[in-house]
Amino acid sequence: QVQLVESGGGLVQPGGSLTLSCEASGFPFSSEVMRWYRQAPGKERELVASISNLHRTHYAESVTDRFTISRDNAKRTIYLQMSSLKPEDTAVYFCHAWLKGYWGQGIQVTVSA
């Protein structure tokens, strides 16, 4: 069955770093465009970063130069390395398989002193 399982979230202080992982199963992964979205309380879900099957990446302007998306096809996993975190990065982060339309369950990231 299709699964996207996020891990690595939690509480971090402003200026800190965190790496999210998303392990996929149940569908062809290496050809899939994978994305990270986030949704803060009271706000719409927004695209954070995207990586194509050719490892081309795209970032939201608000996270450029702070976040890095990557993928390991052998492990069927994507990553989101987040650094210089700000309180406004606080949100539930979701993994998304764009071509298939699959979503993970989401994982909380809280940036607070």
C-alpha positions as CSV (number, residue, x, y, z in Angstrom):
1,Q,0.0,0.0,0.0
2,V,1.1,3.6,-0.5
3,Q,2.8,5.2,2.4
4,L,4.7,8.5,2.9
5,V,6.1,8.5,6.4
6,E,7.7,11.7,7.7
7,S,10.2,11.8,10.6
8,G,12.6,14.1,12.3
9,G,10.4,16.9,13.5
10,G,10.3,18.5,16.9
11,L,11.2,21.6,18.9
12,V,14.2,23.6,18.0
13,Q,15.5,27.0,19.1
14,P,15.6,30.0,16.7
15,G,18.8,29.7,14.6
16,G,19.0,26.0,15.1
17,S,18.8,23.2,12.5
18,L,16.6,20.2,11.9
19,T,16.4,17.5,9.2
20,L,13.2,16.0,8.1
21,S,13.0,12.6,6.3
22,C,10.1,11.1,4.3
23,E,10.3,7.4,3.4
24,A,8.0,6.3,0.5
25,S,6.6,2.9,-0.3
26,G,4.0,1.4,-2.6
27,F,4.6,3.4,-5.8
28,P,7.4,4.1,-8.3
29,F,9.7,6.5,-6.4
30,S,12.7,7.3,-8.6
31,S,10.5,8.8,-11.4
32,E,8.4,10.8,-9.0
33,V,8.6,14.5,-8.3
34,M,8.7,14.9,-4.5
35,R,7.8,18.0,-2.6
36,W,7.7,19.3,1.0
37,Y,4.8,21.5,2.0
38,R,4.0,23.2,5.3
39,Q,1.0,24.6,7.0
40,A,1.0,27.0,9.9
41,P,-2.0,27.5,12.1
42,G,-4.6,29.6,10.4
43,K,-2.7,29.7,7.1
44,E,-2.9,27.9,3.8
45,R,-0.6,25.0,3.0
46,E,2.4,26.3,1.1
47,L,5.0,24.7,-1.1
48,V,8.4,24.7,0.6
49,A,10.7,22.8,-1.7
50,S,10.5,20.4,-4.7
51,I,12.9,17.9,-6.2
52,S,12.5,16.3,-9.6
53,N,13.5,12.8,-10.8
54,L,16.6,14.5,-12.3
55,H,17.4,16.1,-8.9
56,R,16.4,19.6,-10.0
57,T,15.3,21.6,-7.0
58,H,13.1,24.5,-6.4
59,Y,12.5,26.5,-3.2
60,A,10.1,29.0,-1.8
61,E,11.7,32.4,-1.5
62,S,11.2,32.4,2.2
63,V,13.5,29.3,2.7
64,T,16.1,29.8,-0.1
65,D,19.6,29.6,1.2
66,R,18.4,28.1,4.5
67,F,16.7,24.8,3.4
68,T,18.0,22.0,1.2
69,I,15.9,19.3,-0.3
70,S,17.6,16.0,-1.4
71,R,16.6,12.5,-2.3
72,D,18.1,9.0,-2.0
73,N,16.3,6.8,-4.5
74,A,18.0,3.6,-3.2
75,K,16.4,4.4,0.2
76,R,13.2,5.7,-1.3
77,T,13.6,8.7,0.9
78,I,13.6,12.5,0.6
79,Y,15.1,14.9,3.1
80,L,14.7,18.5,4.1
81,Q,17.7,20.0,5.8
82,M,16.6,23.1,7.6
83,S,19.0,25.6,9.1
84,S,18.9,29.1,10.5
85,L,15.4,28.3,11.6
86,K,13.0,31.1,12.5
87,P,9.8,31.1,14.6
88,E,7.9,31.7,11.3
89,D,9.1,28.3,10.1
90,T,6.8,26.7,12.8
91,A,4.3,24.5,10.9
92,V,3.2,21.0,10.2
93,Y,5.4,19.8,7.3
94,F,4.0,17.4,4.7
95,C,5.7,15.1,2.2
96,H,4.0,15.0,-1.2
97,A,4.4,12.8,-4.3
98,W,3.3,15.3,-6.9
99,L,2.6,13.1,-9.9
100,K,0.6,10.5,-7.9
101,G,-1.0,13.0,-5.6
102,Y,0.0,11.2,-2.4
103,W,0.4,12.9,1.0
104,G,2.2,12.0,4.2
105,Q,0.4,12.5,7.5
106,G,2.5,15.5,8.4
107,I,5.0,16.2,11.2
108,Q,5.2,19.2,13.5
109,V,8.2,21.5,13.5
110,T,8.2,24.2,16.3
111,V,10.8,26.9,16.4
112,S,10.7,28.6,19.8
113,A,13.0,29.7,22.5
